[in-house]
Amino acid sequence: MTPDASWEDYEQKLEEIIKQNNITAVVHLTALLSAKAQSFPGLAKRVNVEAVEICINVCKRSGVKTVVIPSSTAVLEKASAEDMQIFLDVLDNKVLK
């Protein structure tokens, strides 16, 4: 994927890879950590929130039963109320319904 790829490109490519390789579990490790996230909050939201949501939804559509998304308190320390609610919705499985 190129830096100028759209979310639709990301979704399509991820879904293609999952289906072609019969993937049953995904570990999502992409994240923008503290210092960089503070310097680039818009990018951090795209990478740390939106990309994770897309990954989870693609996995659900593709029949992947296990999705692991490691995190740390560093990710949540400076989260806005809106971002925190999105994170909690994902944890509560609301985004997947």
ABEGO torsion letter per residue (X at the ends): XBAABBAAAAAAAAAAAAAAAGBABBBBABBBBAAAAAABAAAAAAAAAAAAAAAAAAAAAAGBABBBBBBBAAAAAABBAAAAAAAAAAAAGAAAX
